[in-house]
Amino acid sequence: MYIIGENIHIISEKVKQALMEKNASFFQELAVKQVEAGAQALDLNLGPRKKDGEEIFPWMVDTVQAVVDVPLSFDSTNLAAIEAGLKRITKAQPIINSTSAEPERLEKVPLIAKKYNTRLVALTMGMSGIPVAADERLSIAVEQLIPRMLEVDFPISDLIIDPLVLTVSGCQQYCPQLIEAVRGLQYAWDPSPMISVGLSNVSNAVPNEGRPLINRVYLAMLMGVGLKMMIANPMDLKQMEVIRIIENRDDSTAVGRLYLKIADHTAAGEEPVFDDVDPSDPEQMEIWKTVQILLNKVIYADGYLNQ
């Protein structure tokens, strides 16, 4: 699993404060911790930064590049700020996160990506927003995103399609469709572009204590259909353990066997079955209940584990 570390994110109050203070040591420590935990790239989600983006992005690149060698992902809608940051890259091939099928973005962003030899995340979202159905997301990729890359001679090998994870709290119907979108995108073009998701989006608006479990269970399902890249928190040790279990087919524990069966059923286009669960094990029951909300079988509520 190729992990793009998500922890330098403007939604974090600590990140906001450190940006205000230009606290280089804060960002350097956070960058090193993520890489040491297993991140192969780092997302720099600093928001639009309309007033100071062209100053902040280069500063952030210099700060982070001083301590790590991994690719940096520029996560912003401010193209001028992204370009200012790209000019300071001296190490690994960077990533622009992202374009979409919205005409203005699709016109401009691939040209910037090609100019600076970056990889490019492309979202399956158009003018009308994010479609629910998996086949509609595939259509955006095949009929709009990929043709634009070919038009400007952008390498498909540097394209990363993101079919867009949305939260189980409020957008529950998207969760199973996203799984099928990841499955289908691998066969939508030859050669297939890389596919990535923002994993923790699935648990946005969920109470903090419940988020890691939802992320882990969804991850097992997505790995079942072939997901090999994601923006996620590499310092979530239990999440990293799920990756290890599935990649190594480690069935040495009961919980590990359950995660493997969830991945395998999903890979086969089947729903996981209760027969795989030991009802006397509270952890397995929590995983099972989480499967049910992610498959839109049980309506999500914050207290779903107590139902």
C-alpha positions as a Markdown table, in Angstrom:
| # | Residue | x | y | z |
|---|---|---|---|---|
| 1 | Met | 0.0 | 0.0 | 0.0 |
| 2 | Tyr | 1.4 | 3.4 | -1.1 |
| 3 | Ile | 0.5 | 5.8 | 1.7 |
| 4 | Ile | 0.4 | 9.6 | 1.2 |
| 5 | Gly | 0.5 | 11.0 | 4.7 |
| 6 | Glu | -2.4 | 13.2 | 5.5 |
| 7 | Asn | -1.4 | 14.9 | 8.7 |
| 8 | Ile | -0.2 | 18.2 | 7.4 |
| 9 | His | -3.8 | 19.4 | 6.9 |
| 10 | Ile | -5.3 | 22.9 | 7.5 |
| 11 | Ile | -8.3 | 21.4 | 9.3 |
| 12 | Ser | -6.0 | 20.7 | 12.2 |
| 13 | Glu | -5.9 | 23.5 | 14.8 |
| 14 | Lys | -2.2 | 22.6 | 15.5 |
| 15 | Val | -1.4 | 23.0 | 11.8 |
| 16 | Lys | -3.2 | 26.3 | 11.6 |
| 17 | Gln | -1.3 | 27.6 | 14.6 |
| 18 | Ala | 2.0 | 26.4 | 13.3 |
| 19 | Leu | 1.4 | 28.1 | 9.9 |
| 20 | Met | 0.5 | 31.4 | 11.6 |
| 21 | Glu | 3.8 | 31.2 | 13.5 |
| 22 | Lys | 5.8 | 29.7 | 10.6 |
| 23 | Asn | 6.9 | 27.0 | 13.1 |
| 24 | Ala | 9.3 | 25.0 | 10.9 |
| 25 | Ser | 10.3 | 22.5 | 13.6 |
| 26 | Phe | 6.6 | 21.5 | 14.0 |
| 27 | Phe | 6.2 | 20.6 | 10.4 |
| 28 | Gln | 9.6 | 19.0 | 10.2 |
| 29 | Glu | 8.8 | 16.8 | 13.2 |
| 30 | Leu | 5.4 | 15.9 | 11.7 |
| 31 | Ala | 6.9 | 15.1 | 8.3 |
| 32 | Val | 9.6 | 12.8 | 9.8 |
| 33 | Lys | 7.1 | 11.0 | 12.0 |
| 34 | Gln | 4.9 | 10.2 | 9.1 |
| 35 | Val | 7.7 | 8.9 | 6.9 |
| 36 | Glu | 9.1 | 6.8 | 9.8 |
| 37 | Ala | 5.6 | 5.4 | 10.3 |
| 38 | Gly | 5.4 | 4.3 | 6.6 |
| 39 | Ala | 4.3 | 7.2 | 4.5 |
| 40 | Gln | 5.8 | 7.1 | 1.0 |
| 41 | Ala | 4.7 | 10.7 | 0.2 |
| 42 | Leu | 3.3 | 13.6 | 2.2 |
| 43 | Asp | 0.2 | 15.6 | 1.4 |
| 44 | Leu | 0.5 | 19.4 | 2.0 |
| 45 | Asn | -3.1 | 20.5 | 2.5 |
| 46 | Leu | -2.8 | 24.1 | 3.3 |
| 47 | Gly | -6.2 | 25.3 | 1.9 |
| 48 | Pro | -6.5 | 28.0 | -0.8 |
| 49 | Arg | -4.3 | 30.5 | 1.0 |
| 50 | Lys | -5.5 | 33.3 | -1.3 |
| 51 | Lys | -3.6 | 36.0 | 0.4 |
| 52 | Asp | -0.3 | 34.3 | 1.1 |
| 53 | Gly | -0.3 | 31.0 | -0.8 |
| 54 | Glu | 2.6 | 32.0 | -3.1 |
| 55 | Glu | 4.7 | 32.7 | 0.0 |
| 56 | Ile | 3.5 | 29.8 | 2.2 |
| 57 | Phe | 3.9 | 26.9 | -0.3 |
| 58 | Pro | 7.5 | 27.6 | -1.1 |
| 59 | Trp | 8.3 | 28.0 | 2.6 |
| 60 | Met | 6.6 | 24.7 | 3.3 |
| 61 | Val | 8.5 | 22.9 | 0.6 |
| 62 | Asp | 11.8 | 24.2 | 1.8 |
| 63 | Thr | 10.9 | 23.3 | 5.4 |
| 64 | Val | 9.8 | 19.7 | 4.7 |
| 65 | Gln | 12.4 | 18.9 | 2.0 |
| 66 | Ala | 15.1 | 19.8 | 4.5 |
| 67 | Val | 14.3 | 16.6 | 6.5 |
| 68 | Val | 12.6 | 14.1 | 4.2 |
| 69 | Asp | 13.2 | 12.9 | 0.6 |
| 70 | Val | 9.7 | 11.6 | -0.2 |
| 71 | Pro | 7.3 | 13.1 | -2.9 |
| 72 | Leu | 5.3 | 16.1 | -1.8 |
| 73 | Ser | 1.6 | 16.4 | -2.7 |
| 74 | Phe | 0.2 | 19.9 | -3.2 |
| 75 | Asp | -3.4 | 19.9 | -2.0 |
| 76 | Ser | -5.0 | 23.2 | -2.9 |
| 77 | Thr | -7.3 | 25.0 | -5.3 |
| 78 | Asn | -4.8 | 27.8 | -5.6 |
| 79 | Leu | -2.8 | 27.1 | -8.8 |
| 80 | Ala | -0.5 | 30.0 | -8.4 |
| 81 | Ala | 0.4 | 28.8 | -4.9 |
| 82 | Ile | 1.0 | 25.3 | -6.2 |
| 83 | Glu | 3.2 | 26.5 | -9.0 |
| 84 | Ala | 5.2 | 28.6 | -6.6 |
| 85 | Gly | 5.8 | 25.5 | -4.4 |
| 86 | Leu | 6.6 | 23.3 | -7.4 |
| 87 | Lys | 9.4 | 25.7 | -8.4 |
| 88 | Arg | 11.2 | 24.8 | -5.1 |
| 89 | Ile | 11.1 | 21.0 | -5.5 |
| 90 | Thr | 14.6 | 19.6 | -5.6 |
| 91 | Lys | 14.0 | 16.0 | -4.6 |
| 92 | Ala | 11.3 | 13.4 | -5.6 |
| 93 | Gln | 8.6 | 13.8 | -8.3 |
| 94 | Pro | 5.8 | 15.8 | -6.7 |
| 95 | Ile | 2.0 | 15.3 | -7.0 |
| 96 | Ile | -0.7 | 17.9 | -7.7 |
| 97 | Asn | -3.9 | 17.1 | -5.8 |
| 98 | Ser | -6.1 | 17.8 | -7.7 |
| 99 | Thr | -8.0 | 18.4 | -10.9 |
| 100 | Ser | -11.6 | 17.4 | -11.6 |
| 101 | Ala | -13.7 | 17.3 | -14.7 |
| 102 | Glu | -14.9 | 20.8 | -14.1 |
| 103 | Pro | -13.9 | 22.7 | -17.3 |
| 104 | Glu | -11.7 | 25.3 | -15.8 |
| 105 | Arg | -9.8 | 22.9 | -13.7 |
| 106 | Leu | -9.4 | 20.3 | -16.4 |
| 107 | Glu | -8.2 | 23.0 | -18.8 |
| 108 | Lys | -5.5 | 24.4 | -16.6 |
| 109 | Val | -4.3 | 21.9 | -14.0 |
| 110 | Pro | -3.0 | 19.2 | -16.4 |
| 111 | Leu | -0.9 | 21.8 | -18.2 |
| 112 | Ile | 0.8 | 22.8 | -14.9 |
| 113 | Ala | 1.3 | 19.2 | -14.1 |
| 114 | Lys | 3.0 | 18.5 | -17.4 |
| 115 | Lys | 5.1 | 21.7 | -17.2 |
| 116 | Tyr | 6.6 | 20.6 | -13.8 |
| 117 | Asn | 6.6 | 16.9 | -14.5 |
| 118 | Thr | 4.3 | 16.0 | -11.6 |
| 119 | Arg | 1.9 | 13.2 | -11.0 |
| 120 | Leu | -1.7 | 14.4 | -11.0 |
| 121 | Val | -4.7 | 13.3 | -8.9 |
| 122 | Ala | -7.9 | 13.6 | -10.9 |
| 123 | Leu | -11.3 | 13.5 | -9.2 |
| 124 | Thr | -14.4 | 11.9 | -10.7 |
| 125 | Met | -16.4 | 15.0 | -10.2 |
| 126 | Gly | -17.9 | 17.3 | -12.8 |
| 127 | Met | -20.0 | 20.5 | -12.8 |
| 128 | Ser | -23.0 | 18.7 | -11.3 |
| 129 | Gly | -20.9 | 17.4 | -8.4 |
| 130 | Ile | -20.1 | 13.8 | -7.4 |
| 131 | Pro | -22.3 | 11.1 | -9.0 |
| 132 | Val | -23.6 | 8.3 | -6.7 |
| 133 | Ala | -23.3 | 5.4 | -9.1 |
| 134 | Ala | -20.0 | 3.7 | -9.7 |
| 135 | Asp | -20.5 | 3.5 | -13.5 |
| 136 | Glu | -21.1 | 7.3 | -13.6 |
| 137 | Arg | -17.8 | 7.9 | -11.9 |
| 138 | Leu | -16.1 | 5.5 | -14.3 |
| 139 | Ser | -17.7 | 7.5 | -17.2 |
| 140 | Ile | -16.2 | 10.7 | -16.0 |
| 141 | Ala | -12.7 | 9.1 | -15.8 |
| 142 | Val | -13.0 | 7.4 | -19.3 |
| 143 | Glu | -14.9 | 10.1 | -21.2 |
| 144 | Gln | -13.4 | 13.3 | -19.7 |
| 145 | Leu | -10.3 | 12.9 | -17.4 |
| 146 | Ile | -8.3 | 10.5 | -19.4 |
| 147 | Pro | -9.0 | 12.0 | -22.8 |
| 148 | Arg | -7.8 | 15.4 | -21.6 |
| 149 | Met | -4.6 | 13.8 | -20.4 |
| 150 | Leu | -4.1 | 12.2 | -23.8 |
| 151 | Glu | -4.9 | 15.6 | -25.5 |
| 152 | Val | -2.1 | 17.4 | -23.7 |
| 153 | Asp | 0.3 | 14.3 | -23.9 |
| 154 | Phe | 0.3 | 13.9 | -20.1 |
| 155 | Pro | 1.6 | 10.4 | -19.2 |
| 156 | Ile | -1.2 | 8.0 | -18.0 |
| 157 | Ser | 1.5 | 6.4 | -15.8 |
| 158 | Asp | 1.6 | 9.7 | -13.8 |
| 159 | Leu | -2.2 | 10.0 | -13.5 |
| 160 | Ile | -4.0 | 9.1 | -10.3 |
| 161 | Ile | -7.8 | 8.7 | -10.4 |
| 162 | Asp | -9.6 | 9.5 | -7.1 |
| 163 | Pro | -13.3 | 8.3 | -7.2 |
| 164 | Leu | -14.0 | 10.2 | -4.1 |
| 165 | Val | -14.8 | 8.8 | -0.7 |
| 166 | Leu | -17.6 | 10.5 | 1.1 |
| 167 | Thr | -18.7 | 10.2 | 4.7 |
| 168 | Val | -20.8 | 7.4 | 6.0 |
| 169 | Ser | -22.5 | 10.0 | 8.2 |
| 170 | Gly | -24.9 | 11.6 | 5.7 |
| 171 | Cys | -23.7 | 10.1 | 2.4 |
| 172 | Gln | -24.1 | 6.4 | 3.3 |
| 173 | Gln | -25.3 | 5.4 | -0.1 |
| 174 | Tyr | -21.9 | 6.4 | -1.6 |
| 175 | Cys | -19.9 | 3.9 | 0.4 |
| 176 | Pro | -20.7 | 0.7 | -1.5 |
| 177 | Gln | -20.7 | 2.5 | -4.8 |
| 178 | Leu | -17.1 | 3.8 | -4.1 |
| 179 | Ile | -16.0 | 0.2 | -3.6 |
| 180 | Glu | -17.4 | -0.7 | -7.0 |
| 181 | Ala | -15.8 | 2.4 | -8.6 |
| 182 | Val | -12.4 | 1.3 | -7.3 |
| 183 | Arg | -13.0 | -2.2 | -8.7 |
| 184 | Gly | -14.1 | -0.9 | -12.1 |
| 185 | Leu | -11.5 | 1.8 | -12.6 |
| 186 | Gln | -8.8 | -0.9 | -12.8 |
| 187 | Tyr | -10.3 | -2.2 | -16.0 |
| 188 | Ala | -11.5 | 1.1 | -17.5 |
| 189 | Trp | -8.3 | 1.9 | -19.4 |
| 190 | Asp | -5.2 | 0.0 | -20.6 |
| 191 | Pro | -2.8 | 0.7 | -19.1 |
| 192 | Ser | -4.8 | 1.5 | -16.0 |
| 193 | Pro | -3.9 | 4.7 | -14.1 |
| 194 | Met | -3.2 | 4.4 | -10.4 |
| 195 | Ile | -6.3 | 4.7 | -8.2 |
| 196 | Ser | -6.2 | 6.5 | -4.8 |
| 197 | Val | -8.7 | 7.6 | -2.2 |
| 198 | Gly | -8.8 | 9.8 | 0.8 |
| 199 | Leu | -9.5 | 7.0 | 3.3 |
| 200 | Ser | -10.4 | 9.1 | 6.4 |
| 201 | Asn | -13.1 | 11.0 | 4.5 |
| 202 | Val | -15.4 | 8.0 | 5.1 |
| 203 | Ser | -15.4 | 8.9 | 8.8 |
| 204 | Asn | -15.7 | 12.7 | 8.6 |
| 205 | Ala | -18.4 | 14.0 | 10.9 |
| 206 | Val | -18.2 | 10.8 | 13.0 |
| 207 | Pro | -17.2 | 11.2 | 16.7 |
| 208 | Asn | -13.4 | 11.0 | 17.0 |
| 209 | Glu | -13.4 | 7.8 | 19.0 |
| 210 | Gly | -15.4 | 6.0 | 16.3 |
| 211 | Arg | -13.4 | 7.1 | 13.2 |
| 212 | Pro | -10.4 | 4.7 | 13.2 |
| 213 | Leu | -12.6 | 1.6 | 13.2 |
| 214 | Ile | -14.7 | 2.8 | 10.3 |
| 215 | Asn | -11.5 | 3.7 | 8.4 |
| 216 | Arg | -10.0 | 0.2 | 9.0 |
| 217 | Val | -13.0 | -1.8 | 8.0 |
| 218 | Tyr | -13.5 | 0.3 | 4.8 |
| 219 | Leu | -9.8 | -0.1 | 4.1 |
| 220 | Ala | -10.1 | -3.9 | 4.2 |
| 221 | Met | -13.0 | -3.8 | 1.8 |
| 222 | Leu | -11.1 | -1.5 | -0.6 |
| 223 | Met | -8.0 | -3.6 | -0.5 |
| 224 | Gly | -10.2 | -6.5 | -1.4 |
| 225 | Val | -11.0 | -4.8 | -4.7 |
| 226 | Gly | -7.4 | -3.8 | -5.4 |
| 227 | Leu | -6.7 | -0.5 | -3.8 |
| 228 | Lys | -3.0 | 0.1 | -3.6 |
| 229 | Met | -2.7 | 3.9 | -2.9 |
| 230 | Met | -4.4 | 6.2 | -0.4 |
| 231 | Ile | -4.1 | 9.4 | 1.5 |
| 232 | Ala | -4.3 | 8.4 | 5.1 |
| 233 | Asn | -2.8 | 8.7 | 8.6 |
| 234 | Pro | 0.3 | 6.4 | 8.7 |
| 235 | Met | 0.6 | 6.8 | 12.4 |
| 236 | Asp | -2.6 | 4.8 | 13.0 |
| 237 | Leu | -1.0 | 1.6 | 14.1 |
| 238 | Lys | -4.1 | -0.5 | 13.9 |
| 239 | Gln | -4.8 | 0.7 | 10.4 |
| 240 | Met | -1.2 | -0.3 | 9.4 |
| 241 | Glu | -1.8 | -3.7 | 11.0 |
| 242 | Val | -4.8 | -4.3 | 8.8 |
| 243 | Ile | -2.6 | -3.5 | 5.8 |
| 244 | Arg | 0.0 | -5.9 | 7.0 |
| 245 | Ile | -2.5 | -8.6 | 7.6 |
| 246 | Ile | -4.1 | -8.4 | 4.2 |
| 247 | Glu | -0.9 | -7.9 | 2.2 |
| 248 | Asn | 0.8 | -10.9 | 4.0 |
| 249 | Arg | -2.4 | -13.0 | 4.3 |
| 250 | Asp | -1.7 | -13.4 | 8.0 |
| 251 | Asp | -4.5 | -15.5 | 9.4 |
| 252 | Ser | -2.8 | -16.2 | 12.8 |
| 253 | Thr | -5.4 | -14.3 | 14.8 |
| 254 | Ala | -9.2 | -14.4 | 14.8 |
| 255 | Val | -9.6 | -10.7 | 14.0 |
| 256 | Gly | -7.0 | -11.0 | 11.3 |
| 257 | Arg | -9.0 | -13.9 | 9.7 |
| 258 | Leu | -12.1 | -11.8 | 9.8 |
| 259 | Tyr | -10.4 | -8.9 | 8.0 |
| 260 | Leu | -9.1 | -11.3 | 5.4 |
| 261 | Lys | -12.6 | -12.8 | 4.9 |
| 262 | Ile | -14.1 | -9.3 | 4.5 |
| 263 | Ala | -11.4 | -8.5 | 1.9 |
| 264 | Asp | -11.9 | -11.8 | 0.1 |
| 265 | His | -15.7 | -11.6 | 0.0 |
| 266 | Thr | -15.5 | -8.0 | -1.3 |
| 267 | Ala | -13.0 | -9.1 | -3.9 |
| 268 | Ala | -15.4 | -11.8 | -5.1 |
| 269 | Gly | -18.3 | -9.3 | -5.4 |
| 270 | Glu | -20.0 | -10.9 | -2.4 |
| 271 | Glu | -21.2 | -9.4 | 0.9 |
| 272 | Pro | -19.3 | -10.5 | 4.0 |
| 273 | Val | -21.3 | -13.1 | 6.0 |
| 274 | Phe | -22.1 | -13.3 | 9.7 |
| 275 | Asp | -20.9 | -16.9 | 9.7 |
| 276 | Asp | -17.3 | -15.5 | 9.6 |
| 277 | Val | -17.9 | -13.7 | 12.9 |
| 278 | Asp | -17.5 | -15.0 | 16.5 |
| 279 | Pro | -20.4 | -13.3 | 18.3 |
| 280 | Ser | -18.7 | -13.8 | 21.6 |
| 281 | Asp | -15.8 | -11.5 | 20.6 |
| 282 | Pro | -16.7 | -7.8 | 21.1 |
| 283 | Glu | -14.1 | -6.7 | 18.6 |
| 284 | Gln | -15.4 | -8.9 | 15.9 |
| 285 | Met | -18.9 | -7.7 | 16.5 |
| 286 | Glu | -17.8 | -4.1 | 16.2 |
| 287 | Ile | -16.2 | -4.9 | 12.9 |
| 288 | Trp | -19.3 | -6.7 | 11.7 |
| 289 | Lys | -21.6 | -3.8 | 12.7 |
| 290 | Thr | -19.2 | -1.4 | 10.8 |
| 291 | Val | -19.4 | -3.6 | 7.7 |
| 292 | Gln | -23.2 | -3.2 | 7.8 |
| 293 | Ile | -23.2 | 0.5 | 7.9 |
| 294 | Leu | -20.6 | 0.7 | 5.1 |
| 295 | Leu | -22.7 | -1.5 | 2.9 |
| 296 | Asn | -25.7 | 0.7 | 3.7 |
| 297 | Lys | -27.5 | -2.2 | 5.3 |
| 298 | Val | -28.1 | -0.5 | 8.6 |
| 299 | Ile | -28.6 | 3.2 | 8.9 |
| 300 | Tyr | -25.6 | 5.0 | 10.4 |
| 301 | Ala | -26.0 | 6.7 | 13.8 |
| 302 | Asp | -23.3 | 7.8 | 16.1 |
| 303 | Gly | -24.2 | 5.1 | 18.6 |
| 304 | Tyr | -24.4 | 2.3 | 16.0 |
| 305 | Leu | -22.0 | 0.0 | 17.9 |
| 306 | Asn | -24.5 | 0.0 | 20.8 |
| 307 | Gln | -27.4 | -1.1 | 18.7 |
